Amino acid sequence: MKNVASVIVDVAAMQTDRCFDYLIPAEWTGSIVPGMRVVVPFGPRKVQGFVMELKEKSEVAKLKPIVEPMDLKPVLNNELLTMADWLTEHTLCFKISALQAMLPAAMKAKYEKQLVVEKDIHVENLPEPLRPHFLKGTAQWKSIEAAGLLPLAQQEVKNGILEVVYKVKGKTNKKMIRKLYLSIAPETIETEASALPPQAKKQRDVLMFWKDHADKGFSMKELSERAGTTASTIQSLVKKGLLVQQDEEIYRDPFEDRTFKQTTPLPLTDQQGRAITPILEKIESGIQETFLLYGVTGSGKTEIYLQSIQRVLEQGKEAIVLVPEIALTPQMVNRFKGRFGNEVAVLHSGLSSGEKYDEWRKIERKEVRVVVGARSAVFAPFENLGIIIIDEEHETSYKQEENPRYHARDVAIWRSEYHGCPVVLGSATPSLESFARASKGVYTRLNLDKRMNDGPLPSVDIVDMREELREGNRSMFSRNLFEKLEDRLSKGEQTVLFLNRRGHSSFIMCRDCGYVVQCPNCDISLTYHRFSNGMKCHYCGYEERVPETCPECTSEHIRYFGTGTQKVEEELTKLLPQARIIRMDVDTTTRKGSHERLLTSFGEGKADILLGTQMIAKGLDFPNITLVGVLSADTMLHIPDFRSAEKTFQLLTQVSGRAGRHSLPGEVVIQTYTPEHYSVELASNHDYERFYEQEMVMRKMGSYPPFYYISLVTISHEDLMKVVDVSEKMTGFIRSRLSGTTKILGPVASPIPRIKNRYRYQCLIKYKREPRLAETLKTLLEQFHQQYASQGLTVSIDVNPYVMM
């Protein structure tokens, strides 16, 4: 009999990163299964843990018993448990981090548990001993436990009569609404009404109202409006036992005030038809294949996604659609909700933790079959996946920057192999790694090189800002861009202005001695924000007032250098006072729903210019945008990252693709100080394939992906000498264990050598095939953890990093 559970405890540390055996008490035998969370004694305290497997006996002689289960059915299915093993190996994280990444935040807090009678089920259907506890439809877990009725409740959960709910203290719980129901048989309504005293006319009217609605429930507000009465009249009927109040759960719906216009499939162009055929074939045959849908901006990739999902739903299967970041979601949600209505759950960072919890539960309860969301939606607890789609697959936001450092694309391909279903990676500017895999036949490439309406791609002008300066134009707008801006304003057309830097100025410098105001905790200059008249560090959040005189030489010649979105907005207001401007950056979109509000008002024509950072570069589709201006194409080009040319090319191509997507032709103006750089030049011609060829030459010369894999080891501590010493030892250890074909660079100071008062050194490993790498890095973590963790030294390893800073 399997009465021993192997549990991973919720303590993220090297020493506890393994299974611990616990005894399953007799009353829980047969009830506790893998994937459930349990409370277990761990040292002097009780902690949450995940049951990984059950076994008949343990090597440990004296086992502690499990305190109690936290779930009555598993929160992680077998697939997700298997994936946790793979994630742990693949990203070198703790097992508990991998398990928790798959659950919504609301399930990671302090909990109070309740048992709730399922919707549409009457308390009378419960076994006799349970009924007194559920008179209000809900019972506290503790009271059921104290009465010794948990095993009986467990049986009712299995029967679908009860459900366990985590009431999360300080975080999130179910949203309830109180409803009124008729508590007498419908045929006795008239008898009961006539038995009421003569002065109770209003009560009699309310009772008669129920004749046509005997089986329905109404909220107090609804009932008083529909029966034309007051709350006190209704309460009198409740006191007399003629009506009964019940608390019922309602989902928090982030879109409750929105109606989605139902859409139908559009006829496909010949190109779309050719692209969708192989995808549909794989859906029909249930065979895994990874497709790269390589299509220019506006070529109708979304319609291919929608029709592929339609086929999956017809087969009774489910679909996951990943979209990057929050700015894409409002328009994406419109498209998917418009086509599939209530079959769609949405998961992204703009929702509250309560809304995320409710959306996750809709998926878990099989109430929806399509999930649209950002990176973490790839873990949606579906059990019968038919397709996974990753839109804008080149986006770096698909890579998580803290443990577990997974890439959503890798997880999607793993899941598709498990379910035997296709993965579609869509992009106008695929990542070099994906395009190289498609060129080698590892992925299947599908091409869309024409726009939907056969419209031309927008014409692109490159303006050399060095020439503008020589000719005396010191403004942030070139003459070309400014003339076009005025032209669009006079025609009533819309413009998108893009600058990948928020704030007002990138740094503040003294004109006399050259002093730049730095962050005291990080080796980086502070960014000036005009709105708060303060300076802010975008790494640790440190803020201070702007000095009136230079702290070094007391000169008053303090000036602002560089340009951010706030400064552009200010300048525009001076130069074009009649223009209505919407600014979108991290500072203007911190409040919930602000993204959507700003984009909706721009879509409704309430502004002429949309000015923003990269959150406006992708996925927007407004018919009236005919001009796109890139104020500085150089912000990305000169950062210390081997992907900087690729990111520049992708961003310029994506932002150019916002113009002229409908009947009006579009124009793009790119301002730059390095017009000769191939990423700028080729982006202006929308020539991805030539860019790919040229960039591949550069990558081969530098031994970077896709020719080599890379791993980055970063060591940090408050004492610089300690970091230097330990990183030397670590690099020596790695060199001694790996083969001669592997290149090891470093250790060197990170591009930003200090963040939050911790010095940072890094070592970069480049390899093609290195069978001993995972084992070496694991040993490194274990050994150095034992030696240095107590001294406050941290080591992080990122396999295939996307941020080199």
C-alpha positions in Angstrom: 0.0 0.0 0.0 1.4 3.4 -1.0 1.3 5.4 2.2 4.5 7.4 1.9 4.5 10.7 0.0 7.7 12.3 -1.5 7.3 16.0 -1.0 9.2 19.0 -2.3 9.0 21.6 0.4 8.6 25.4 -0.1 12.1 26.3 1.0 14.2 27.5 -1.9 17.7 26.5 -0.8 20.4 24.2 -2.0 20.1 21.9 1.0 16.4 21.4 0.7 16.2 21.0 -3.1 15.2 17.3 -3.0 12.2 15.2 -2.0 11.5 14.5 1.7 9.4 11.5 2.6 6.3 11.9 4.8 3.8 9.4 6.1 0.3 9.7 4.8 -2.1 9.4 7.9 -4.6 6.5 7.6 -7.6 8.9 7.1 -5.9 10.4 4.0 -4.7 7.1 2.4 -6.0 7.0 -1.2 -6.9 10.7 -1.0 -3.5 12.3 -1.3 -2.1 12.1 -4.9 0.8 13.6 -6.8 0.3 17.3 -7.8 -1.5 18.2 -4.6 -0.1 20.7 -2.1 0.2 19.6 1.5 1.2 21.1 4.8 4.1 19.3 6.3 6.3 19.7 9.5 9.7 20.9 8.5 12.1 21.4 11.4 10.2 23.5 14.0 7.7 25.0 11.6 5.0 23.9 9.2 5.5 24.6 5.5 3.7 24.1 2.2 5.0 21.3 -0.1 4.1 19.6 -3.4 3.5 15.8 -3.5 5.7 14.5 -6.3 5.1 10.7 -6.0 3.7 8.0 -3.7 5.6 4.9 -2.6 5.2 1.9 -0.4 8.2 2.4 1.9 11.0 4.9 2.6 14.7 4.6 3.4 14.0 6.7 6.5 13.1 4.7 9.5 10.9 7.2 11.4 8.7 9.4 9.2 6.8 12.5 10.3 3.1 12.4 9.1 1.6 15.0 6.7 -0.3 17.6 8.7 -3.1 18.1 6.2 -3.7 18.4 2.4 -4.2 21.9 1.0 -6.1 20.7 -2.0 -8.8 18.1 -2.5 -7.7 17.6 -6.1 -4.2 18.1 -7.7 -3.4 21.6 -8.8 -0.6 20.3 -11.1 -1.3 17.5 -13.5 1.2 14.7 -14.4 2.4 16.7 -17.5 3.3 19.8 -15.4 5.0 17.6 -12.7 7.1 16.0 -15.5 7.8 19.4 -16.9 9.1 20.7 -13.5 11.8 18.0 -13.7 12.8 19.2 -17.2 12.7 22.9 -16.2 14.9 22.2 -13.2 17.5 20.5 -15.4 17.2 22.9 -18.2 17.4 26.2 -16.3 19.4 25.0 -13.2 16.8 26.3 -10.8 15.4 24.8 -7.6 12.5 22.4 -8.1 10.2 24.5 -5.9 10.8 27.5 -8.1 9.8 25.5 -11.2 6.6 24.2 -9.5 5.6 27.7 -8.3 6.1 29.3 -11.7 3.2 27.2 -13.0 0.6 28.6 -10.5 -1.0 32.0 -10.2 0.4 34.3 -7.5 -2.7 34.1 -5.5 -1.9 30.4 -4.7 1.5 31.3 -3.2 0.4 33.5 -0.3 -1.0 32.8 3.2 -4.2 30.9 2.9 -7.5 30.3 4.6 -9.4 27.4 3.1 -13.1 27.1 2.6 -15.4 24.5 1.2 -18.1 25.7 -1.1 -21.2 24.0 -2.5 -21.0 24.0 -6.3 -23.3 26.2 -8.3 -26.8 24.9 -8.9 -26.5 22.2 -6.2 -28.7 22.4 -3.1 -27.4 21.8 0.4 -30.0 19.0 0.7 -27.8 16.9 -1.7 -25.0 16.8 0.9 -24.7 13.8 3.3 -26.6 14.5 6.6 -23.5 15.1 8.8 -22.2 17.9 6.4 -25.5 19.8 6.0 -25.5 21.9 9.2 -22.0 23.3 8.2 -23.2 24.4 4.7 -26.4 26.3 5.5 -24.9 29.4 4.0 -23.3 27.5 1.1 -19.8 27.9 2.5 -17.9 26.2 5.4 -14.5 27.0 6.8 -12.1 24.1 6.3 -11.0 24.3 9.9 -14.6 23.8 11.2 -15.0 20.7 8.9 -11.7 19.4 10.1 -12.5 20.0 13.8 -15.8 18.0 13.3 -13.7 15.1 11.8 -15.6 15.4 8.5 -12.8 16.0 6.0 -12.7 12.5 4.5 -16.5 12.8 3.9 -16.0 16.2 2.3 -13.2 14.8 0.2 -15.7 12.3 -1.3 -18.1 15.1 -2.1 -15.4 17.0 -3.9 -14.8 13.9 -6.0 -18.5 13.7 -6.7 -18.5 17.3 -7.9 -20.8 18.5 -5.1 -18.2 20.5 -3.1 -15.2 22.6 -4.2 -12.3 23.7 -2.1 -11.4 27.4 -2.4 -8.3 29.1 -1.1 -9.2 32.3 0.7 -5.9 34.1 0.5 -5.2 36.4 3.4 -4.1 39.8 2.1 -4.1 38.6 -1.4 -7.1 37.2 -3.2 -10.2 35.1 -2.7 -13.4 34.3 -4.5 -15.7 37.2 -5.3 -19.1 36.5 -3.9 -22.6 38.0 -4.6 -25.6 37.5 -2.3 -28.7 36.2 -4.2 -32.3 35.7 -3.1 -34.3 32.5 -3.9 -37.8 31.4 -3.3 -37.7 28.9 -0.3 -41.3 27.5 -0.7 -42.8 25.3 -3.4 -44.0 27.5 -6.4 -47.5 26.0 -6.2 -47.9 27.3 -2.6 -47.1 31.0 -3.5 -50.8 32.1 -3.7 -51.7 30.4 -0.4 -48.7 32.0 1.4 -49.5 35.4 -0.2 -53.1 35.3 1.0 -52.0 34.4 4.5 -50.0 37.6 4.8 -51.6 40.4 6.9 -53.7 42.9 4.9 -51.3 45.8 5.4 -48.4 43.8 3.8 -49.5 44.6 0.2 -45.9 45.2 -1.0 -44.8 41.8 0.4 -47.7 40.1 -1.3 -46.7 41.8 -4.7 -43.1 40.6 -4.3 -44.2 37.1 -3.6 -46.5 37.1 -6.6 -43.6 38.3 -8.7 -41.9 34.9 -8.1 -44.7 33.1 -9.8 -43.0 33.6 -13.2 -39.4 33.4 -11.8 -39.7 30.5 -9.3 -36.3 28.9 -10.2 -34.3 32.1 -10.6 -32.0 33.9 -8.2 -31.8 37.8 -8.0 -29.5 40.2 -6.1 -31.2 42.5 -3.7 -30.7 45.5 -6.1 -32.1 43.5 -9.0 -35.1 42.2 -7.1 -36.1 45.6 -5.7 -35.9 47.2 -9.2 -37.9 44.4 -10.9 -40.5 44.0 -8.3 -40.7 47.7 -7.6 -40.1 47.5 -3.9 -37.6 48.3 -1.1 -34.9 46.3 0.6 -36.8 46.3 3.9 -39.9 44.7 2.3 -37.7 41.9 0.9 -35.9 41.4 4.3 -39.3 40.9 5.9 -40.0 38.0 3.6 -36.5 36.5 4.4 -37.3 36.7 8.1 -40.6 34.9 7.5 -38.7 32.1 5.7 -40.5 32.7 2.4 -37.3 33.8 0.7 -33.8 32.6 1.3 -30.4 34.3 0.8 -27.4 32.5 -0.6 -23.9 33.6 -1.3 -22.7 32.7 -4.8 -19.4 33.0 -6.5 -19.0 35.3 -9.5 -15.8 35.6 -11.5 -13.9 38.9 -11.5 -14.2 39.7 -15.2 -11.6 42.2 -16.4 -13.7 42.8 -19.5 -17.2 43.0 -17.8 -17.8 46.5 -19.1 -16.8 45.6 -22.6 -18.8 44.0 -25.3 -17.0 42.2 -28.1 -18.3 42.4 -31.6 -18.7 38.8 -32.9 -16.6 38.2 -36.0 -16.6 35.5 -38.5 -13.6 33.9 -40.4 -12.4 36.0 -43.3 -11.7 34.5 -46.7 -8.0 33.7 -46.9 -5.6 34.9 -49.7 -3.8 32.3 -51.7 -0.6 32.9 -49.7 -2.5 32.5 -46.4 -4.2 29.3 -47.8 -0.8 27.8 -48.6 0.6 28.8 -45.2 -2.3 27.3 -43.1 -2.6 24.0 -45.0 0.4 22.2 -43.4 -0.6 23.5 -39.9 -4.1 22.1 -40.4 -2.7 18.8 -41.6 -0.6 18.4 -38.4 -3.7 19.3 -36.3 -5.7 16.6 -38.0 -2.9 14.0 -37.7 -1.9 14.9 -34.1 1.8 15.1 -35.0 4.2 17.5 -33.4 5.9 20.0 -35.7 7.3 23.5 -35.2 6.3 26.1 -37.8 8.0 29.5 -38.3 5.3 31.7 -39.9 7.5 34.4 -41.4 5.2 37.2 -42.7 5.7 40.9 -43.2 3.8 43.3 -40.9 0.1 43.4 -41.9 0.2 40.1 -43.9 -2.7 38.5 -41.9 -0.9 36.2 -39.5 -3.6 36.7 -36.9 -6.3 35.3 -39.2 -4.2 32.1 -39.7 -3.9 31.8 -35.9 -7.7 32.2 -35.5 -8.6 29.7 -38.2 -6.1 27.1 -36.9 -7.6 27.5 -33.4 -11.1 27.0 -34.9 -10.0 23.6 -36.3 -8.5 22.7 -32.9 -11.8 23.6 -31.1 -13.8 21.6 -33.6 -11.7 18.6 -32.5 -12.6 19.2 -28.9 -9.0 20.3 -28.0 -7.5 23.4 -26.5 -5.2 26.2 -27.6 -2.6 28.5 -26.0 -1.7 31.9 -27.7 1.2 33.8 -26.3 1.6 37.5 -27.1 4.4 39.8 -25.9 3.8 42.3 -23.1 0.7 44.1 -22.1 0.4 46.6 -25.0 -0.6 43.9 -27.4 -3.3 42.4 -25.3 -6.2 44.8 -25.7 -6.3 44.5 -29.5 -5.5 40.8 -29.4 -8.2 40.1 -26.8 -10.7 41.9 -29.0 -9.8 39.6 -31.9 -9.9 36.4 -29.9 -13.0 37.3 -27.8 -14.7 38.5 -30.9 -14.1 35.1 -32.6 -14.4 32.7 -29.7 -16.5 34.6 -27.1 -16.5 33.0 -23.6 -14.2 30.2 -24.7 -11.3 32.6 -24.0 -9.4 33.2 -20.8 -6.8 36.0 -20.6 -3.7 36.0 -18.5 -1.3 39.0 -18.4 0.5 41.3 -16.0 -2.2 44.0 -16.3 -4.8 41.9 -14.3 -5.1 42.0 -10.5 -4.0 38.8 -8.7 -7.7 38.1 -8.1 -8.5 38.4 -11.8 -5.6 36.1 -12.7 -6.7 33.5 -10.1 -10.2 33.5 -11.5 -9.0 33.2 -15.1 -6.7 30.3 -14.0 -9.6 28.6 -12.3 -11.7 28.9 -15.5 -8.9 27.0 -17.3 -8.5 24.4 -14.5 -12.3 23.8 -14.4 -12.4 23.3 -18.2 -14.8 26.3 -18.6 -12.6 27.8 -21.4 -10.6 26.2 -24.2 -8.4 29.1 -25.4 -5.9 31.1 -23.4 -4.4 34.3 -24.6 -1.6 35.7 -22.5 1.9 36.8 -21.8 4.9 34.5 -21.1 3.5 32.5 -18.0 0.3 31.5 -19.9 2.4 28.8 -21.5 1.9 26.8 -18.2 -2.0 26.9 -18.5 -3.3 23.7 -17.0 -4.8 22.2 -20.2 -4.8 18.5 -20.6 -5.7 18.1 -24.3 -3.6 20.7 -26.2 -4.2 21.0 -29.9 -1.9 24.0 -30.8 0.4 26.5 -29.2 1.0 29.8 -31.0 3.7 32.3 -30.1 3.1 35.7 -31.8 6.1 38.0 -32.3 8.3 35.1 -31.4 11.5 37.2 -31.5 10.4 39.2 -28.5 12.9 39.1 -25.6 10.1 39.3 -23.0 9.4 35.6 -23.6 12.6 34.9 -21.6 12.1 35.1 -17.8 15.0 37.0 -16.1 14.6 35.5 -12.7 14.5 31.8 -11.6 13.4 29.7 -13.3 15.0 31.4 -16.3 13.0 29.7 -19.0 12.2 30.8 -22.5 8.5 30.4 -23.3 9.4 29.0 -26.8 11.3 26.1 -25.3 8.5 25.3 -22.9 5.9 25.5 -25.8 8.0 23.0 -27.9 8.3 20.7 -24.9 4.6 20.7 -24.3 3.8 20.3 -28.0 6.0 17.1 -28.0 4.1 15.8 -25.0 0.7 16.4 -26.6 1.7 15.7 -30.2 0.5 19.1 -31.6 1.9 21.8 -33.7 3.7 25.0 -32.5 3.4 28.1 -34.6 6.0 30.8 -34.1 4.9 34.0 -35.9 7.1 37.1 -36.7 7.9 39.6 -39.4 11.5 39.7 -38.0 12.2 36.2 -36.5 15.0 35.8 -34.1 18.2 34.6 -35.8 18.1 31.4 -33.9 14.6 30.5 -35.2 15.4 31.6 -38.7 18.6 29.5 -38.7 16.6 26.5 -37.5 14.0 27.0 -40.2 16.8 27.3 -42.8 18.3 24.0 -41.6 14.9 22.3 -41.7 14.6 21.9 -37.9 11.5 24.1 -38.1 9.2 24.3 -41.1 9.1 27.8 -42.7 5.8 29.3 -44.0 6.1 32.5 -45.9 3.7 35.5 -46.2 5.5 38.3 -48.1 2.5 40.4 -49.2 0.2 42.6 -47.1 -3.4 41.6 -46.8 -4.8 44.3 -49.1 -1.8 43.9 -51.4 -0.9 47.4 -50.2 2.8 48.4 -50.5 5.0 48.5 -47.4 5.5 52.1 -46.2 8.3 54.1 -47.8 11.1 54.8 -45.4 13.4 57.9 -45.3 16.6 57.8 -43.3 17.7 61.2 -42.0 21.3 61.8 -41.0 21.1 63.9 -37.8 24.8 64.9 -38.2 23.8 66.7 -41.4 20.9 68.4 -39.6 23.3 69.7 -36.9 25.9 70.9 -39.5 23.1 72.9 -41.1 22.1 74.6 -37.8 19.0 72.5 -36.8 19.5 71.8 -33.1 15.9 70.5 -32.6 15.2 66.9 -31.9 13.0 66.9 -35.0 14.6 66.8 -38.5 13.1 69.3 -41.0 11.8 66.3 -43.0 10.0 64.8 -40.1 8.6 68.2 -38.9 7.2 69.0 -42.3 5.5 65.6 -42.5 4.1 66.1 -39.0 2.5 69.4 -40.0 1.2 67.9 -43.2 -0.5 65.0 -41.2 -2.1 67.5 -38.8 -3.5 69.6 -41.6 -5.0 66.4 -43.2 -6.4 65.0 -39.9 -4.3 61.8 -40.2 -2.5 60.2 -37.3 1.2 59.9 -36.4 3.2 57.5 -34.2 6.4 58.9 -32.8 8.8 56.3 -31.2 11.7 56.9 -28.8 13.0 54.0 -26.7 13.8 56.1 -23.7 11.4 57.2 -21.0 11.9 60.2 -18.7 12.9 63.7 -19.7 16.7 63.6 -20.1 19.0 60.6 -19.9 21.5 62.4 -17.6 22.3 65.7 -15.9 25.8 67.1 -16.4 27.7 70.2 -15.1 28.8 72.2 -18.1 31.9 73.6 -16.2 33.5 70.4 -14.7 31.7 67.6 -16.6 30.3 66.0 -13.4 27.4 63.7 -14.1 24.9 62.9 -11.3 25.3 59.1 -10.6 23.1 56.7 -8.5 24.8 56.1 -5.2 23.9 52.4 -5.3 24.5 51.6 -8.9 27.2 52.5 -11.5 24.8 54.3 -13.7 23.7 57.9 -14.2 20.3 59.1 -12.9 17.5 59.9 -15.4 15.8 63.3 -15.0 12.0 63.2 -14.8 10.5 66.6 -15.3 7.1 65.7 -13.9 8.4 65.1 -10.4 11.4 67.5 -10.9 13.5 64.6 -9.6 16.2 62.2 -10.8 15.6 58.5 -10.7 17.7 55.3 -11.1 15.9 52.9 -13.5 17.7 49.9 -11.9 17.2 50.3 -8.1 14.5 53.0 -7.9 16.7 55.5 -6.0 15.3 59.1 -6.3 16.7 62.5 -5.4 15.9 66.2 -6.1 17.8 68.0 -8.9 20.7 69.9 -7.5 20.6 73.7 -8.1 24.4 73.9 -8.1 27.1 71.3 -9.1 28.0 69.1 -6.1 31.6 69.0 -7.3 32.5 72.6 -8.3 29.3 74.6 -7.2 28.8 76.0 -10.7 25.2 76.8 -11.6 25.6 75.5 -15.2 23.8 72.3 -14.7 22.3 71.1 -18.0 20.1 68.2 -19.2 21.5 65.9 -21.9 19.9 63.2 -24.0 16.2 63.0 -24.8 13.3 61.1 -23.2 9.6 60.8 -24.0 8.7 63.6 -21.5 11.1 66.1 -23.2 9.7 65.2 -26.6 6.2 65.8 -25.4 7.2 69.2 -24.1 8.9 70.2 -27.3 6.0 69.1 -29.4 3.6 71.1 -27.3 5.7 74.2 -27.9 6.2 73.7 -31.7 2.7 72.3 -32.5 0.4 73.8 -29.9 -2.7 72.6 -31.8 -1.6 68.9 -31.8 -3.3 66.5 -29.4 -0.7 64.1 -27.9 -1.0 60.8 -26.1 2.2 59.7 -24.4 2.7 56.0 -23.6 5.6 54.8 -21.4 6.1 53.1 -18.1 5.4 56.4 -16.3 2.0 57.0 -17.9 0.7 53.4 -17.8 1.3 52.3 -14.2 -2.4 52.5 -13.3 -4.6 49.5 -14.1 -6.3 49.7 -17.5 -4.3 52.8 -18.5 -2.8 51.1 -21.6 -6.2 50.2 -22.9 -7.7 53.7 -22.1 -4.9 55.5 -24.0 -5.0 53.2 -27.0 -8.8 53.3 -27.2 -8.9 57.1 -27.2 -6.1 57.1 -29.9 -8.1 54.6 -31.9 -11.2 56.8 -31.6 -9.3 59.7 -33.1 -9.1 61.8 -29.9 -5.4 62.4 -30.5 -3.2 63.2 -33.5 0.1 61.9 -32.2 0.9 58.8 -30.2 4.3 59.2 -28.6 5.9 56.3 -26.8 8.6 53.7 -26.0 8.7 50.2 -27.4 5.3 49.3 -25.9 3.8 51.0 -29.0 6.1 49.4 -31.5 4.2 46.1 -31.9 0.8 44.8 -32.8 -1.0 48.1 -33.1 -3.4 48.3 -36.0 -5.1 51.7 -36.6 -6.3 52.6 -40.1 -5.6 56.3 -39.8 -1.8 56.1 -39.0 0.0 57.3 -42.1 3.3 58.5 -40.5 5.7 56.8 -38.2 8.7 58.8 -36.9 11.6 57.1 -35.1 13.3 59.9 -33.2 16.6 58.1 -32.5 17.5 54.7 -34.1 20.7 54.7 -32.1 19.4 54.1 -28.5 19.6 50.3 -28.9 22.6 50.1 -31.3 25.4 51.0 -28.9 24.6 48.9 -25.9 27.1 46.2 -25.0 25.1 43.3 -26.3 25.8 41.0 -29.3 22.1 41.2 -30.2 22.0 45.0 -30.4 22.0 45.1 -34.2 19.2 42.5 -34.3 17.1 44.3 -31.7 17.5 47.6 -33.6 16.5 46.0 -36.9 13.5 44.3 -35.3 12.3 47.4 -33.5 12.7 49.6 -36.6 10.9 47.1 -38.8 8.1 46.5 -36.3 7.5 50.2 -35.6 7.6 51.0 -39.4 4.9 48.3 -39.9 2.4 50.4 -37.9 2.1 52.8 -40.9 -0.2 52.5 -43.9 -1.8 49.2 -42.9 -5.2 50.0 -44.5 -6.2 52.1 -47.5 -4.1 55.2 -46.8 -0.4 54.9 -47.8 2.2 55.1 -45.0 5.5 56.9 -44.6 8.3 56.3 -42.1 11.1 58.7 -41.1 14.0 57.2 -39.2 16.4 59.7 -37.5 19.9 58.5 -36.7 23.5 59.5 -36.2 24.7 56.2 -37.8 22.8 55.9 -41.1 25.5 53.7 -42.6 24.9 50.9 -40.1 23.5 47.8 -41.9 20.7 47.3 -39.4 19.3 50.8 -40.0 19.9 50.6 -43.8 18.2 47.2 -44.2 15.3 48.0 -41.9 14.5 50.9 -44.2 14.1 48.5 -47.1 12.2 45.9 -44.9 14.9 43.4 -46.1 15.1 40.8 -43.4 16.8 38.2 -45.4 19.8 40.4 -46.3 20.0 41.5 -42.7 20.0 37.8 -41.6 22.9 37.0 -44.0 25.0 40.0 -42.8 24.3 39.5 -39.1 25.1 35.8 -39.4 28.6 36.7 -40.7 29.1 38.9 -37.6 27.8 36.2 -35.3 30.1 33.6 -36.8 33.1 35.9 -36.4 32.3 36.5 -32.7 31.3 32.8 -32.0 27.8 33.8 -30.8 24.4 32.1 -31.3 23.1 30.6 -33.5 26.6 29.2 -34.2 27.3 28.7 -30.5 25.2 28.2 -27.4 26.1 30.6 -24.5 25.7 30.5 -20.7 26.4 33.4 -18.4 27.6 33.1 -14.8 27.2 36.2 -12.7 28.7 36.6 -9.2 27.8 39.5 -6.9 28.7 40.7 -3.4 29.1 44.0 -1.5 32.9 43.6 -1.4 34.6 44.1 -4.7 37.8 42.2 -3.8 35.7 39.2 -2.7 33.8 39.2 -6.0 37.1 39.3 -8.0 38.7 36.6 -5.9 35.7 34.2 -6.1 35.0 34.8 -9.8 38.6 33.9 -10.6 38.3 30.6 -8.7 35.0 29.8 -10.3 36.2 30.5 -13.8 39.3 28.3 -13.1 37.0 25.5 -11.9 34.9 25.8 -15.1 38.0 25.8 -17.4 39.4 22.7 -15.7 36.1 20.7 -16.2 35.1 21.6 -19.8 36.6 20.5 -23.2 39.2 22.6 -25.2 36.6 23.5 -27.9 34.5 25.5 -25.4 35.4 29.2 -25.2 35.4 30.8 -21.7 35.6 34.6 -21.5 36.3 36.3 -18.3 35.9 36.9 -15.5 35.3 40.6 -16.1 33.2 43.3 -14.5 29.6 43.3 -15.8 28.6 46.1 -18.2 26.9 47.7 -15.2 29.5 46.8 -12.6 27.4 47.7 -9.5 23.6 47.5 -8.9 22.0 48.1 -5.4 25.5 48.4 -3.9 26.5 44.9 -5.0 29.5 44.5 -7.3 29.0 42.2 -10.3 31.5 40.1 -12.2 30.6 37.7 -15.0 32.0 34.8 -17.0 30.7 33.9 -20.4 30.8 30.3 -21.7 30.4 29.6 -25.5 30.0 26.0 -26.6 28.7 23.9 -29.4 28.5 20.5 -27.8 29.4 20.3 -24.1 28.1 17.1 -22.5 29.7 18.0 -19.1 28.3 21.5 -18.9 25.1 20.9 -16.9 26.9 18.7 -14.5 29.8 21.2 -14.1 27.5 24.2 -13.5 25.4 22.2 -11.0 28.6 21.2 -9.1 29.7 24.8 -9.2 26.5 26.0 -7.7 26.6 23.3 -4.9 30.3 23.8 -4.0 30.3 27.5 -4.0 27.0 27.7 -2.3 28.3 25.6 0.6 31.5 27.8 0.8 30.2 31.3 0.2 26.4 31.5 0.6 26.7 32.3 4.3 29.0 35.3 3.4 26.2 36.9 1.3 27.7 36.0 -2.1 25.3 35.2 -4.8 25.9 33.2 -8.0 23.3 33.1 -10.8 23.6 31.1 -14.0 21.6 32.0 -17.1 21.6 29.3 -19.8 21.0 31.1 -23.2 20.8 34.6 -21.7 18.9 37.5 -23.4 20.1 40.2 -21.2 23.9 40.5 -21.1 24.0 43.5 -18.7 
